[in-house]
Amino acid sequence: MLINTHCPTTGLLIDESDVQDVSPSLVHRLDRQRIFDLLEFAEKSGVKLSSRTIPQMSLATVLDAYDNEFQLSWLLSAPVKVIHRGHHRIACPTPDDPERSLALVCAEALLHAGSSRIRGKVKALLLQATDRYPSTRRYY
């Protein structure tokens, strides 16, 4: 959370640490539309893709092919490097649900972003998965 106070010596805004940690594994509970939303947010947040088999691979390409499962499976048939602000991660697609594997790695990358605004948006998208499965919530 970005606090609207100034650091006394530098005059910069302070980026507070997050209160609640959320696991990127919640991607496994998201429906197909929420996965699309997460990938779309990843694109807007500057996540880049790199593939040895498809030189012009990008999240825009994946999103354009999202409604064509055959084309999407072809695009995500090989491991894809996910790059966010110099940090690299590898998405190894599963044959049945390759876009979910990509979304998982994008969520992990964005949850380690330097911006609390980006982390907060990803957490909100992931927490929508718990709304679909209320029985998995724990009440103390």
LINQUIWO-V358033 format. One record per residue. N is the residue number from 1. SS is DSSP state (h for helix, s for strand, l for the rest). Layout:
n=N ss=SS
n=N ss=SS
This chain:
n=1 ss=l
n=2 ss=s
n=3 ss=s
n=4 ss=s
n=5 ss=s
n=6 ss=s
n=7 ss=l
n=8 ss=l
n=9 ss=l
n=10 ss=l
n=11 ss=l
n=12 ss=l
n=13 ss=s
n=14 ss=s
n=15 ss=s
n=16 ss=l
n=17 ss=l
n=18 ss=l
n=19 ss=l
n=20 ss=l
n=21 ss=l
n=22 ss=l
n=23 ss=l
n=24 ss=h
n=25 ss=h
n=26 ss=h
n=27 ss=h
n=28 ss=h
n=29 ss=h
n=30 ss=l
n=31 ss=l
n=32 ss=h
n=33 ss=h
n=34 ss=h
n=35 ss=h
n=36 ss=h
n=37 ss=h
n=38 ss=h
n=39 ss=h
n=40 ss=h
n=41 ss=h
n=42 ss=h
n=43 ss=h
n=44 ss=h
n=45 ss=l
n=46 ss=l
n=47 ss=l
n=48 ss=s
n=49 ss=s
n=50 ss=s
n=51 ss=l
n=52 ss=l
n=53 ss=l
n=54 ss=l
n=55 ss=l
n=56 ss=l
n=57 ss=l
n=58 ss=l
n=59 ss=h
n=60 ss=h
n=61 ss=h
n=62 ss=h
n=63 ss=h
n=64 ss=h
n=65 ss=l
n=66 ss=l
n=67 ss=l
n=68 ss=l
n=69 ss=h
n=70 ss=h
n=71 ss=h
n=72 ss=h
n=73 ss=h
n=74 ss=h
n=75 ss=h
n=76 ss=l
n=77 ss=l
n=78 ss=l
n=79 ss=l
n=80 ss=s
n=81 ss=s
n=82 ss=s
n=83 ss=s
n=84 ss=s
n=85 ss=l
n=86 ss=l
n=87 ss=s
n=88 ss=s
n=89 ss=s
n=90 ss=s
n=91 ss=s
n=92 ss=l
n=93 ss=l
n=94 ss=l
n=95 ss=l
n=96 ss=l
n=97 ss=l
n=98 ss=h
n=99 ss=h
n=100 ss=h
n=101 ss=h
n=102 ss=h
n=103 ss=h
n=104 ss=h
n=105 ss=h
n=106 ss=h
n=107 ss=h
n=108 ss=h
n=109 ss=h
n=110 ss=h
n=111 ss=h
n=112 ss=l
n=113 ss=l
n=114 ss=l
n=115 ss=l
n=116 ss=h
n=117 ss=h
n=118 ss=h
n=119 ss=h
n=120 ss=h
n=121 ss=h
n=122 ss=h
n=123 ss=h
n=124 ss=h
n=125 ss=h
n=126 ss=h
n=127 ss=h
n=128 ss=h
n=129 ss=h
n=130 ss=h
n=131 ss=h
n=132 ss=h
n=133 ss=l
n=134 ss=h
n=135 ss=h
n=136 ss=h
n=137 ss=l
n=138 ss=l
n=139 ss=l
n=140 ss=l
